[in-house]
Amino acid sequence: MATYVLMTKLTPAALQGASGRRATGHDWKMKVETVCPGLRWIAHYALLGPYDFMDIYEAPDGETAFRVSLLSREYGALTAESWPAVAYPEFLGIADAVEGKPA
């Protein structure tokens, strides 16, 4: 499965009230798991900076990653970006192949 990083910035209204935020987050996660079968969560972080949260997950395909981002927008995200990611050793193999080096 491919790895993705979901970067989310919530609307100001979505950031108000810890109990509402917790319920919305739970509802979002349940909806994602229903609409996106085969998804595997790796990590979830709250951030200081231009994004509020970062989730790392594996998905069976790009269409599933699109669904995760769309559902995030539906549940209060001002922006939600799913970025494909590869582990550094895999990246080095890709770079070697581009440069014509043997693996």
PDB file as gemmi writes it, atoms N, CA and C in Angstrom:
CRYST1    1.000    1.000    1.000  90.00  90.00  90.00 P 1                      
ATOM      1  N   MET A   1       0.841  -1.185   0.000  1.00  0.00           N  
ATOM      2  CA  MET A   1       0.000   0.000   0.000  1.00  0.00           C  
ATOM      3  C   MET A   1       0.879   1.237   0.000  1.00  0.00           C  
ATOM      4  N   ALA A   2       0.357   2.307  -0.554  1.00  0.00           N  
ATOM      5  CA  ALA A   2       1.073   3.576  -0.599  1.00  0.00           C  
ATOM      6  C   ALA A   2       0.879   4.333   0.714  1.00  0.00           C  
ATOM      7  N   THR A   3       1.886   5.133   1.076  1.00  0.00           N  
ATOM      8  CA  THR A   3       1.838   5.954   2.275  1.00  0.00           C  
ATOM      9  C   THR A   3       1.476   7.379   1.896  1.00  0.00           C  
ATOM     10  N   TYR A   4       0.636   8.012   2.712  1.00  0.00           N  
ATOM     11  CA  TYR A   4       0.215   9.395   2.503  1.00  0.00           C  
ATOM     12  C   TYR A   4       0.329  10.166   3.806  1.00  0.00           C  
ATOM     13  N   VAL A   5       0.575  11.461   3.670  1.00  0.00           N  
ATOM     14  CA  VAL A   5       0.574  12.380   4.800  1.00  0.00           C  
ATOM     15  C   VAL A   5      -0.583  13.340   4.573  1.00  0.00           C  
ATOM     16  N   LEU A   6      -1.514  13.402   5.532  1.00  0.00           N  
ATOM     17  CA  LEU A   6      -2.650  14.309   5.460  1.00  0.00           C  
ATOM     18  C   LEU A   6      -2.353  15.523   6.334  1.00  0.00           C  
ATOM     19  N   MET A   7      -2.282  16.691   5.708  1.00  0.00           N  
ATOM     20  CA  MET A   7      -2.047  17.945   6.418  1.00  0.00           C  
ATOM     21  C   MET A   7      -3.375  18.690   6.469  1.00  0.00           C  
ATOM     22  N   THR A   8      -3.824  19.021   7.688  1.00  0.00           N  
ATOM     23  CA  THR A   8      -5.150  19.598   7.876  1.00  0.00           C  
ATOM     24  C   THR A   8      -5.075  20.896   8.663  1.00  0.00           C  
ATOM     25  N   LYS A   9      -5.789  21.894   8.178  1.00  0.00           N  
ATOM     26  CA  LYS A   9      -6.009  23.143   8.910  1.00  0.00           C  
ATOM     27  C   LYS A   9      -7.513  23.274   9.091  1.00  0.00           C  
ATOM     28  N   LEU A  10      -7.946  23.392  10.360  1.00  0.00           N  
ATOM     29  CA  LEU A  10      -9.364  23.461  10.654  1.00  0.00           C  
ATOM     30  C   LEU A  10      -9.890  24.888  10.550  1.00  0.00           C  
ATOM     31  N   THR A  11     -11.195  25.005  10.343  1.00  0.00           N  
ATOM     32  CA  THR A  11     -11.841  26.310  10.374  1.00  0.00           C  
ATOM     33  C   THR A  11     -11.818  26.813  11.814  1.00  0.00           C  
ATOM     34  N   PRO A  12     -11.879  28.140  12.030  1.00  0.00           N  
ATOM     35  CA  PRO A  12     -11.912  28.651  13.411  1.00  0.00           C  
ATOM     36  C   PRO A  12     -13.059  28.049  14.226  1.00  0.00           C  
ATOM     37  N   ALA A  13     -14.223  27.857  13.620  1.00  0.00           N  
ATOM     38  CA  ALA A  13     -15.358  27.277  14.344  1.00  0.00           C  
ATOM     39  C   ALA A  13     -15.068  25.841  14.791  1.00  0.00           C  
ATOM     40  N   ALA A  14     -14.340  25.100  13.989  1.00  0.00           N  
ATOM     41  CA  ALA A  14     -14.040  23.703  14.316  1.00  0.00           C  
ATOM     42  C   ALA A  14     -13.039  23.592  15.464  1.00  0.00           C  
ATOM     43  N   LEU A  15     -12.299  24.674  15.731  1.00  0.00           N  
ATOM     44  CA  LEU A  15     -11.296  24.650  16.792  1.00  0.00           C  
ATOM     45  C   LEU A  15     -11.863  25.017  18.157  1.00  0.00           C  
ATOM     46  N   GLN A  16     -13.103  25.433  18.220  1.00  0.00           N  
ATOM     47  CA  GLN A  16     -13.671  25.894  19.490  1.00  0.00           C  
ATOM     48  C   GLN A  16     -14.315  24.752  20.254  1.00  0.00           C  
ATOM     49  N   GLY A  17     -13.941  24.629  21.504  1.00  0.00           N  
ATOM     50  CA  GLY A  17     -14.543  23.632  22.379  1.00  0.00           C  
ATOM     51  C   GLY A  17     -13.945  22.257  22.244  1.00  0.00           C  
ATOM     52  N   ALA A  18     -13.241  21.803  23.289  1.00  0.00           N  
ATOM     53  CA  ALA A  18     -12.571  20.503  23.239  1.00  0.00           C  
ATOM     54  C   ALA A  18     -13.550  19.349  23.062  1.00  0.00           C  
ATOM     55  N   SER A  19     -14.712  19.393  23.721  1.00  0.00           N  
ATOM     56  CA  SER A  19     -15.652  18.273  23.613  1.00  0.00           C  
ATOM     57  C   SER A  19     -16.225  18.167  22.207  1.00  0.00           C  
ATOM     58  N   GLY A  20     -16.547  19.302  21.595  1.00  0.00           N  
ATOM     59  CA  GLY A  20     -17.037  19.280  20.216  1.00  0.00           C  
ATOM     60  C   GLY A  20     -15.976  18.821  19.247  1.00  0.00           C  
ATOM     61  N   ARG A  21     -14.741  19.265  19.488  1.00  0.00           N  
ATOM     62  CA  ARG A  21     -13.618  18.867  18.633  1.00  0.00           C  
ATOM     63  C   ARG A  21     -13.404  17.356  18.726  1.00  0.00           C  
ATOM     64  N   ARG A  22     -13.495  16.825  19.932  1.00  0.00           N  
ATOM     65  CA  ARG A  22     -13.292  15.379  20.132  1.00  0.00           C  
ATOM     66  C   ARG A  22     -14.386  14.580  19.421  1.00  0.00           C  
ATOM     67  N   ALA A  23     -15.636  15.019  19.560  1.00  0.00           N  
ATOM     68  CA  ALA A  23     -16.760  14.319  18.917  1.00  0.00           C  
ATOM     69  C   ALA A  23     -16.647  14.398  17.401  1.00  0.00           C  
ATOM     70  N   THR A  24     -16.321  15.577  16.887  1.00  0.00           N  
ATOM     71  CA  THR A  24     -16.173  15.730  15.437  1.00  0.00           C  
ATOM     72  C   THR A  24     -15.045  14.853  14.914  1.00  0.00           C  
ATOM     73  N   GLY A  25     -13.921  14.822  15.635  1.00  0.00           N  
ATOM     74  CA  GLY A  25     -12.800  13.974  15.226  1.00  0.00           C  
ATOM     75  C   GLY A  25     -13.175  12.505  15.209  1.00  0.00           C  
ATOM     76  N   HIS A  26     -13.917  12.077  16.216  1.00  0.00           N  
ATOM     77  CA  HIS A  26     -14.363  10.679  16.269  1.00  0.00           C  
ATOM     78  C   HIS A  26     -15.299  10.367  15.109  1.00  0.00           C  
ATOM     79  N   ASP A  27     -16.264  11.257  14.864  1.00  0.00           N  
ATOM     80  CA  ASP A  27     -17.219  11.053  13.762  1.00  0.00           C  
ATOM     81  C   ASP A  27     -16.494  11.010  12.423  1.00  0.00           C  
ATOM     82  N   TRP A  28     -15.525  11.910  12.245  1.00  0.00           N  
ATOM     83  CA  TRP A  28     -14.739  11.944  11.000  1.00  0.00           C  
ATOM     84  C   TRP A  28     -14.000  10.622  10.798  1.00  0.00           C  
ATOM     85  N   LYS A  29     -13.332  10.163  11.853  1.00  0.00           N  
ATOM     86  CA  LYS A  29     -12.555   8.932  11.719  1.00  0.00           C  
ATOM     87  C   LYS A  29     -13.458   7.744  11.394  1.00  0.00           C  
ATOM     88  N   MET A  30     -14.610   7.665  12.036  1.00  0.00           N  
ATOM     89  CA  MET A  30     -15.546   6.567  11.751  1.00  0.00           C  
ATOM     90  C   MET A  30     -16.035   6.630  10.300  1.00  0.00           C  
ATOM     91  N   LYS A  31     -16.339   7.832   9.809  1.00  0.00           N  
ATOM     92  CA  LYS A  31     -16.795   7.999   8.420  1.00  0.00           C  
ATOM     93  C   LYS A  31     -15.687   7.600   7.448  1.00  0.00           C  
ATOM     94  N   VAL A  32     -14.453   8.042   7.724  1.00  0.00           N  
ATOM     95  CA  VAL A  32     -13.326   7.695   6.850  1.00  0.00           C  
ATOM     96  C   VAL A  32     -13.153   6.181   6.798  1.00  0.00           C  
ATOM     97  N   GLU A  33     -13.212   5.531   7.933  1.00  0.00           N  
ATOM     98  CA  GLU A  33     -13.023   4.078   7.952  1.00  0.00           C  
ATOM     99  C   GLU A  33     -14.145   3.340   7.230  1.00  0.00           C  
ATOM    100  N   THR A  34     -15.340   3.944   7.192  1.00  0.00           N  
ATOM    101  CA  THR A  34     -16.461   3.344   6.464  1.00  0.00           C  
ATOM    102  C   THR A  34     -16.319   3.543   4.957  1.00  0.00           C  
ATOM    103  N   VAL A  35     -15.985   4.764   4.547  1.00  0.00           N  
ATOM    104  CA  VAL A  35     -15.927   5.126   3.122  1.00  0.00           C  
ATOM    105  C   VAL A  35     -14.608   4.699   2.472  1.00  0.00           C  
ATOM    106  N   CYS A  36     -13.584   4.478   3.283  1.00  0.00           N  
ATOM    107  CA  CYS A  36     -12.248   4.170   2.756  1.00  0.00           C  
ATOM    108  C   CYS A  36     -11.748   2.833   3.292  1.00  0.00           C  
ATOM    109  N   PRO A  37     -12.342   1.728   2.855  1.00  0.00           N  
ATOM    110  CA  PRO A  37     -11.881   0.429   3.351  1.00  0.00           C  
ATOM    111  C   PRO A  37     -10.425   0.185   2.958  1.00  0.00           C  
ATOM    112  N   GLY A  38      -9.727  -0.496   3.839  1.00  0.00           N  
ATOM    113  CA  GLY A  38      -8.334  -0.826   3.569  1.00  0.00           C  
ATOM    114  C   GLY A  38      -7.351   0.211   4.068  1.00  0.00           C  
ATOM    115  N   LEU A  39      -7.838   1.315   4.612  1.00  0.00           N  
ATOM    116  CA  LEU A  39      -6.975   2.363   5.144  1.00  0.00           C  
ATOM    117  C   LEU A  39      -6.318   1.880   6.429  1.00  0.00           C  
ATOM    118  N   ARG A  40      -5.053   2.219   6.628  1.00  0.00           N  
ATOM    119  CA  ARG A  40      -4.351   1.867   7.874  1.00  0.00           C  
ATOM    120  C   ARG A  40      -3.705   3.115   8.444  1.00  0.00           C  
ATOM    121  N   TRP A  41      -4.119   3.513   9.640  1.00  0.00           N  
ATOM    122  CA  TRP A  41      -3.564   4.694  10.298  1.00  0.00           C  
ATOM    123  C   TRP A  41      -2.201   4.355  10.882  1.00  0.00           C  
ATOM    124  N   ILE A  42      -1.232   5.229  10.668  1.00  0.00           N  
ATOM    125  CA  ILE A  42       0.110   5.034  11.211  1.00  0.00           C  
ATOM    126  C   ILE A  42       0.360   5.998  12.360  1.00  0.00           C  
ATOM    127  N   ALA A  43      -0.015   7.282  12.195  1.00  0.00           N  
ATOM    128  CA  ALA A  43       0.242   8.274  13.249  1.00  0.00           C  
ATOM    129  C   ALA A  43      -0.709   9.456  13.096  1.00  0.00           C  
ATOM    130  N   HIS A  44      -0.939  10.158  14.216  1.00  0.00           N  
ATOM    131  CA  HIS A  44      -1.769  11.361  14.250  1.00  0.00           C  
ATOM    132  C   HIS A  44      -1.085  12.357  15.182  1.00  0.00           C  
ATOM    133  N   TYR A  45      -0.812  13.562  14.676  1.00  0.00           N  
ATOM    134  CA  TYR A  45      -0.116  14.581  15.457  1.00  0.00           C  
ATOM    135  C   TYR A  45      -0.857  15.905  15.401  1.00  0.00           C  
ATOM    136  N   ALA A  46      -0.921  16.597  16.538  1.00  0.00           N  
ATOM    137  CA  ALA A  46      -1.354  17.987  16.577  1.00  0.00           C  
ATOM    138  C   ALA A  46      -0.100  18.830  16.369  1.00  0.00           C  
ATOM    139  N   LEU A  47      -0.221  19.938  15.638  1.00  0.00           N  
ATOM    140  CA  LEU A  47       0.947  20.724  15.248  1.00  0.00           C  
ATOM    141  C   LEU A  47       0.832  22.182  15.680  1.00  0.00           C  
ATOM    142  N   LEU A  48       1.972  22.823  15.795  1.00  0.00           N  
ATOM    143  CA  LEU A  48       2.059  24.269  15.926  1.00  0.00           C  
ATOM    144  C   LEU A  48       2.626  24.762  14.607  1.00  0.00           C  
ATOM    145  N   GLY A  49       1.928  25.632  13.925  1.00  0.00           N  
ATOM    146  CA  GLY A  49       2.392  26.112  12.622  1.00  0.00           C  
ATOM    147  C   GLY A  49       1.219  26.319  11.690  1.00  0.00           C  
ATOM    148  N   PRO A  50       1.461  26.279  10.389  1.00  0.00           N  
ATOM    149  CA  PRO A  50       0.390  26.583   9.437  1.00  0.00           C  
ATOM    150  C   PRO A  50      -0.696  25.507   9.361  1.00  0.00           C  
ATOM    151  N   TYR A  51      -0.420  24.303   9.831  1.00  0.00           N  
ATOM    152  CA  TYR A  51      -1.420  23.238   9.854  1.00  0.00           C  
ATOM    153  C   TYR A  51      -1.728  22.883  11.305  1.00  0.00           C  
ATOM    154  N   ASP A  52      -2.933  22.399  11.553  1.00  0.00           N  
ATOM    155  CA  ASP A  52      -3.342  22.008  12.900  1.00  0.00           C  
ATOM    156  C   ASP A  52      -3.038  20.542  13.206  1.00  0.00           C  
ATOM    157  N   PHE A  53      -3.150  19.682  12.183  1.00  0.00           N  
ATOM    158  CA  PHE A  53      -2.940  18.251  12.385  1.00  0.00           C  
ATOM    159  C   PHE A  53      -2.200  17.631  11.206  1.00  0.00           C  
ATOM    160  N   MET A  54      -1.477  16.551  11.499  1.00  0.00           N  
ATOM    161  CA  MET A  54      -0.828  15.745  10.480  1.00  0.00           C  
ATOM    162  C   MET A  54      -1.159  14.282  10.785  1.00  0.00           C  
ATOM    163  N   ASP A  55      -1.695  13.605   9.801  1.00  0.00           N  
ATOM    164  CA  ASP A  55      -1.968  12.170   9.908  1.00  0.00           C  
ATOM    165  C   ASP A  55      -1.127  11.455   8.871  1.00  0.00           C  
ATOM    166  N   ILE A  56      -0.574  10.338   9.260  1.00  0.00           N  
ATOM    167  CA  ILE A  56       0.161   9.486   8.331  1.00  0.00           C  
ATOM    168  C   ILE A  56      -0.638   8.193   8.213  1.00  0.00           C  
ATOM    169  N   TYR A  57      -0.911   7.798   6.974  1.00  0.00           N  
ATOM    170  CA  TYR A  57      -1.734   6.601   6.763  1.00  0.00           C  
ATOM    171  C   TYR A  57      -1.306   5.898   5.493  1.00  0.00           C  
ATOM    172  N   GLU A  58      -1.695   4.647   5.391  1.00  0.00           N  
ATOM    173  CA  GLU A  58      -1.506   3.872   4.174  1.00  0.00           C  
ATOM    174  C   GLU A  58      -2.865   3.670   3.536  1.00  0.00           C  
ATOM    175  N   ALA A  59      -2.901   3.787   2.225  1.00  0.00           N  
ATOM    176  CA  ALA A  59      -4.140   3.607   1.473  1.00  0.00           C  
ATOM    177  C   ALA A  59      -3.859   2.712   0.268  1.00  0.00           C  
ATOM    178  N   PRO A  60      -4.874   1.965  -0.164  1.00  0.00           N  
ATOM    179  CA  PRO A  60      -4.668   1.058  -1.288  1.00  0.00           C  
ATOM    180  C   PRO A  60      -4.434   1.768  -2.621  1.00  0.00           C  
ATOM    181  N   ASP A  61      -4.875   3.057  -2.737  1.00  0.00           N  
ATOM    182  CA  ASP A  61      -4.718   3.761  -4.012  1.00  0.00           C  
ATOM    183  C   ASP A  61      -4.952   5.259  -3.818  1.00  0.00           C  
ATOM    184  N   GLY A  62      -4.662   6.025  -4.867  1.00  0.00           N  
ATOM    185  CA  GLY A  62      -4.830   7.469  -4.834  1.00  0.00           C  
ATOM    186  C   GLY A  62      -6.267   7.906  -4.661  1.00  0.00           C  
ATOM    187  N   GLU A  63      -7.205   7.158  -5.207  1.00  0.00           N  
ATOM    188  CA  GLU A  63      -8.616   7.508  -5.060  1.00  0.00           C  
ATOM    189  C   GLU A  63      -9.021   7.512  -3.590  1.00  0.00           C  
ATOM    190  N   THR A  64      -8.520   6.554  -2.840  1.00  0.00           N  
ATOM    191  CA  THR A  64      -8.817   6.505  -1.410  1.00  0.00           C  
ATOM    192  C   THR A  64      -8.240   7.723  -0.702  1.00  0.00           C  
ATOM    193  N   ALA A  65      -7.045   8.147  -1.087  1.00  0.00           N  
ATOM    194  CA  ALA A  65      -6.442   9.349  -0.491  1.00  0.00           C  
ATOM    195  C   ALA A  65      -7.291  10.582  -0.803  1.00  0.00           C  
ATOM    196  N   PHE A  66      -7.833  10.675  -2.000  1.00  0.00           N  
ATOM    197  CA  PHE A  66      -8.746  11.766  -2.345  1.00  0.00           C  
ATOM    198  C   PHE A  66      -9.950  11.760  -1.409  1.00  0.00           C  
ATOM    199  N   ARG A  67     -10.493  10.584  -1.157  1.00  0.00           N  
ATOM    200  CA  ARG A  67     -11.659  10.485  -0.277  1.00  0.00           C  
ATOM    201  C   ARG A  67     -11.338  10.985   1.135  1.00  0.00           C  
ATOM    202  N   VAL A  68     -10.175  10.624   1.658  1.00  0.00           N  
ATOM    203  CA  VAL A  68      -9.778  11.067   2.997  1.00  0.00           C  
ATOM    204  C   VAL A  68      -9.754  12.596   3.058  1.00  0.00           C  
ATOM    205  N   SER A  69      -9.151  13.233   2.062  1.00  0.00           N  
ATOM    206  CA  SER A  69      -9.089  14.698   2.036  1.00  0.00           C  
ATOM    207  C   SER A  69     -10.479  15.312   1.901  1.00  0.00           C  
ATOM    208  N   LEU A  70     -11.310  14.761   1.037  1.00  0.00           N  
ATOM    209  CA  LEU A  70     -12.663  15.291   0.859  1.00  0.00           C  
ATOM    210  C   LEU A  70     -13.491  15.162   2.138  1.00  0.00           C  
ATOM    211  N   LEU A  71     -13.371  14.046   2.810  1.00  0.00           N  
ATOM    212  CA  LEU A  71     -14.095  13.870   4.067  1.00  0.00           C  
ATOM    213  C   LEU A  71     -13.591  14.836   5.136  1.00  0.00           C  
ATOM    214  N   SER A  72     -12.319  15.134   5.127  1.00  0.00           N  
ATOM    215  CA  SER A  72     -11.764  16.094   6.083  1.00  0.00           C  
ATOM    216  C   SER A  72     -12.382  17.465   5.876  1.00  0.00           C  
ATOM    217  N   ARG A  73     -12.537  17.865   4.616  1.00  0.00           N  
ATOM    218  CA  ARG A  73     -13.189  19.150   4.321  1.00  0.00           C  
ATOM    219  C   ARG A  73     -14.647  19.128   4.772  1.00  0.00           C  
ATOM    220  N   GLU A  74     -15.306  18.012   4.581  1.00  0.00           N  
ATOM    221  CA  GLU A  74     -16.708  17.886   4.977  1.00  0.00           C  
ATOM    222  C   GLU A  74     -16.882  18.012   6.493  1.00  0.00           C  
ATOM    223  N   TYR A  75     -15.863  17.611   7.258  1.00  0.00           N  
ATOM    224  CA  TYR A  75     -15.954  17.602   8.718  1.00  0.00           C  
ATOM    225  C   TYR A  75     -15.222  18.776   9.374  1.00  0.00           C  
ATOM    226  N   GLY A  76     -15.064  19.899   8.677  1.00  0.00           N  
ATOM    227  CA  GLY A  76     -14.574  21.101   9.328  1.00  0.00           C  
ATOM    228  C   GLY A  76     -13.168  21.547   8.995  1.00  0.00           C  
ATOM    229  N   ALA A  77     -12.527  20.910   8.044  1.00  0.00           N  
ATOM    230  CA  ALA A  77     -11.192  21.355   7.656  1.00  0.00           C  
ATOM    231  C   ALA A  77     -11.298  22.495   6.644  1.00  0.00           C  
ATOM    232  N   LEU A  78     -10.557  23.551   6.900  1.00  0.00           N  
ATOM    233  CA  LEU A  78     -10.463  24.653   5.949  1.00  0.00           C  
ATOM    234  C   LEU A  78      -9.648  24.192   4.746  1.00  0.00           C  
ATOM    235  N   THR A  79      -8.566  23.489   5.032  1.00  0.00           N  
ATOM    236  CA  THR A  79      -7.754  22.858   3.985  1.00  0.00           C  
ATOM    237  C   THR A  79      -7.403  21.445   4.429  1.00  0.00           C  
ATOM    238  N   ALA A  80      -7.287  20.562   3.473  1.00  0.00           N  
ATOM    239  CA  ALA A  80      -6.877  19.181   3.730  1.00  0.00           C  
ATOM    240  C   ALA A  80      -6.117  18.709   2.503  1.00  0.00           C  
ATOM    241  N   GLU A  81      -4.856  18.390   2.708  1.00  0.00           N  
ATOM    242  CA  GLU A  81      -3.994  17.966   1.604  1.00  0.00           C  
ATOM    243  C   GLU A  81      -3.422  16.592   1.919  1.00  0.00           C  
ATOM    244  N   SER A  82      -3.591  15.652   1.014  1.00  0.00           N  
ATOM    245  CA  SER A  82      -2.972  14.333   1.147  1.00  0.00           C  
ATOM    246  C   SER A  82      -1.779  14.274   0.212  1.00  0.00           C  
ATOM    247  N   TRP A  83      -0.620  14.098   0.790  1.00  0.00           N  
ATOM    248  CA  TRP A  83       0.619  14.046   0.022  1.00  0.00           C  
ATOM    249  C   TRP A  83       1.147  12.621  -0.019  1.00  0.00           C  
ATOM    250  N   PRO A  84       1.519  12.110  -1.201  1.00  0.00           N  
ATOM    251  CA  PRO A  84       2.155  10.794  -1.239  1.00  0.00           C  
ATOM    252  C   PRO A  84       3.544  10.889  -0.617  1.00  0.00           C  
ATOM    253  N   ALA A  85       3.947   9.830   0.062  1.00  0.00           N  
ATOM    254  CA  ALA A  85       5.249   9.809   0.720  1.00  0.00           C  
ATOM    255  C   ALA A  85       5.889   8.443   0.521  1.00  0.00           C  
ATOM    256  N   VAL A  86       7.213   8.427   0.441  1.00  0.00           N  
ATOM    257  CA  VAL A  86       7.949   7.162   0.383  1.00  0.00           C  
ATOM    258  C   VAL A  86       9.044   7.201   1.445  1.00  0.00           C  
ATOM    259  N   ALA A  87       9.357   6.048   1.990  1.00  0.00           N  
ATOM    260  CA  ALA A  87      10.441   5.941   2.963  1.00  0.00           C  
ATOM    261  C   ALA A  87      11.758   6.290   2.276  1.00  0.00           C  
ATOM    262  N   TYR A  88      12.678   6.843   3.028  1.00  0.00           N  
ATOM    263  CA  TYR A  88      13.929   7.311   2.446  1.00  0.00           C  
ATOM    264  C   TYR A  88      14.695   6.222   1.689  1.00  0.00           C  
ATOM    265  N   PRO A  89      14.815   4.998   2.213  1.00  0.00           N  
ATOM    266  CA  PRO A  89      15.514   3.964   1.432  1.00  0.00           C  
ATOM    267  C   PRO A  89      14.843   3.712   0.072  1.00  0.00           C  
ATOM    268  N   GLU A  90      13.522   3.736   0.045  1.00  0.00           N  
ATOM    269  CA  GLU A  90      12.809   3.553  -1.228  1.00  0.00           C  
ATOM    270  C   GLU A  90      13.096   4.728  -2.164  1.00  0.00           C  
ATOM    271  N   PHE A  91      13.119   5.942  -1.602  1.00  0.00           N  
ATOM    272  CA  PHE A  91      13.453   7.133  -2.388  1.00  0.00           C  
ATOM    273  C   PHE A  91      14.831   6.995  -3.021  1.00  0.00           C  
ATOM    274  N   LEU A  92      15.808   6.490  -2.246  1.00  0.00           N  
ATOM    275  CA  LEU A  92      17.160   6.326  -2.792  1.00  0.00           C  
ATOM    276  C   LEU A  92      17.166   5.356  -3.967  1.00  0.00           C  
ATOM    277  N   GLY A  93      16.374   4.280  -3.876  1.00  0.00           N  
ATOM    278  CA  GLY A  93      16.270   3.341  -4.992  1.00  0.00           C  
ATOM    279  C   GLY A  93      15.670   3.997  -6.223  1.00  0.00           C  
ATOM    280  N   ILE A  94      14.668   4.841  -6.028  1.00  0.00           N  
ATOM    281  CA  ILE A  94      14.054   5.575  -7.140  1.00  0.00           C  
ATOM    282  C   ILE A  94      15.070   6.522  -7.761  1.00  0.00           C  
ATOM    283  N   ALA A  95      15.809   7.232  -6.919  1.00  0.00           N  
ATOM    284  CA  ALA A  95      16.823   8.173  -7.413  1.00  0.00           C  
ATOM    285  C   ALA A  95      17.910   7.442  -8.194  1.00  0.00           C  
ATOM    286  N   ASP A  96      18.334   6.300  -7.687  1.00  0.00           N  
ATOM    287  CA  ASP A  96      19.345   5.512  -8.404  1.00  0.00           C  
ATOM    288  C   ASP A  96      18.831   5.074  -9.766  1.00  0.00           C  
ATOM    289  N   ALA A  97      17.585   4.645  -9.849  1.00  0.00           N  
ATOM    290  CA  ALA A  97      17.009   4.213 -11.113  1.00  0.00           C  
ATOM    291  C   ALA A  97      16.936   5.373 -12.103  1.00  0.00           C  
ATOM    292  N   VAL A  98      16.611   6.560 -11.626  1.00  0.00           N  
ATOM    293  CA  VAL A  98      16.549   7.734 -12.506  1.00  0.00           C  
ATOM    294  C   VAL A  98      17.942   8.076 -13.033  1.00  0.00           C  
ATOM    295  N   GLU A  99      18.934   7.875 -12.181  1.00  0.00           N  
ATOM    296  CA  GLU A  99      20.322   8.182 -12.590  1.00  0.00           C  
ATOM    297  C   GLU A  99      20.962   7.027 -13.354  1.00  0.00           C  
ATOM    298  N   GLY A 100      20.237   5.930 -13.524  1.00  0.00           N  
ATOM    299  CA  GLY A 100      20.751   4.793 -14.287  1.00  0.00           C  
ATOM    300  C   GLY A 100      21.732   3.941 -13.509  1.00  0.00           C  
ATOM    301  N   LYS A 101      21.742   4.038 -12.187  1.00  0.00           N  
ATOM    302  CA  LYS A 101      22.638   3.224 -11.360  1.00  0.00           C  
ATOM    303  C   LYS A 101      21.969   1.888 -11.066  1.00  0.00           C  
ATOM    304  N   PRO A 102      22.751   0.821 -10.974  1.00  0.00           N  
ATOM    305  CA  PRO A 102      22.154  -0.469 -10.622  1.00  0.00           C  
ATOM    306  C   PRO A 102      21.639  -0.432  -9.183  1.00  0.00           C  
ATOM    307  N   ALA A 103      20.568  -1.163  -8.943  1.00  0.00           N  
ATOM    308  CA  ALA A 103      19.955  -1.186  -7.599  1.00  0.00           C  
ATOM    309  C   ALA A 103      20.793  -1.941  -6.611  1.00  0.00           C  
TER     310      ALA A 103                                                      
END                                                                             
